[in-house]
C-alpha cells in the first residue's frame, strides 16, 4: 500500500532532490511537478516561517503533490578550540573578499518549529536528512496524512530508520553531490557505499519502498536503479543548471567549465564541517576542517557568499555529484523528458 501511494505522487518515478542553500526554488518544484516528477522544497537553512511561506506558494500554484525536506539537528562540537583554529586559517581569505567570518555558533535549524509547520500543513512526503527523527515525530506526521522518508547511507542506518517507523528510505550513494546524509558527523570505515551496492544491501533487509540517489544523470542510470529494486530515482545535480534552479550563475558556469569537468569531485568538510561532495577547487585543496556542523557552516557563510558575488569559484561551495558534467542548461521539463526516455510510457 505504501509503495502504491509513493508511486501515485507523480507520473514518472523521478524525485527532484531538495537542494538547500538556494537551488531548490518554488519555480523548480512547480516545473518538476508540472513535468510529471515529484518536486521537493528544501527546508534546510530557512526559518520555519520561510519554509511555510514556500509551501503556501507552491500550493497556491498547483494541487499536485510535493515533498519537503528538513535537517535533523546533531550535537554541538566537542572541540571548539579546533573550530577557532580553523577560523584563524581562513582570516586572510575572508579579508581578501572584504568580509568577516560569521560567528561559529551551533543551532538546530529551527527544527521543532518546522515540525509544527509540517504537522499543521502536511505535504505529501516529508523527508529527513542528517539523522533519524523520533518515532513520535514520524507517527505524528503519518497521522496527518504525510508519508515519511529518511535519508540513509548505510544498511545499519536503514534498519534504524525502519525501526522508527519510516514509510520509505532515500538511499544516498557515495556518488551523490552535496552533504552526505550520515546520521553521525564522524569518520567511520565503509560509510561511503556506492549506490548500487547500497541498494542491493538494503533491499534484502527491508521491504519498504526505496528512493535511489547518487550520481544519476542519464536514462540508463534511472532505468538501472529502478530495475534493481528502487521505487523511484532521485536526482539533484542534473537540475542545477536549469533556468528554474536558484543556483548562483557562477555555480552554474562552474558545472560546465572545462577546468572542473576535467577533474573529479571530492568529499570535503572544508565548507561546512560536515562531509560533502563538491567540485574540487582551491578551497577544498587548501583546507581541511574539523567535524563541526553547523558551526563551520555558519562561520564560512559570509566568505562563500562574497565569493559568489565576486564570481570566484575557488571559494564557493560547488556541491555536485559525480555525474555533474551531464547537467544541462535546459528547462526542467526538457531534462526530465530525457531522463525518462528509456522507461515504459
Buried (B, 14 or more C-beta within 10 A) or exposed (E): EBBEBBBEBBBBBBBBBBBBBBBBBBBBBBBBBBBBBBBBBBBBBBBBEBBBEBBEBBEEBBEBBBBBBBBBBBEBBEEBEBBEEBBEEBEEBBEBBEBEBBEBEBEBBBBEBBBEBBBEBBBBBBBBBBBBBEEEBBBBBBEEEBBBBBBBBBBBBBBBBBEBBBBBBBBBBBBBBBBBBBBEBEEEEEBBBEBBEBBBBBBEEBEBBBBBBBBBBBBEBBBBBBEBBBBBBBBBBBBBBBEBBBBBEBBBBBBBBEEBEEEEBBEBBBBBBBBBBBBBBBBBEEBEBBBBBBBBBBBBBBBBBBBBEBEBBBBBBBBBBBBBBBBBBBBBBEBBBBBBEBBEE
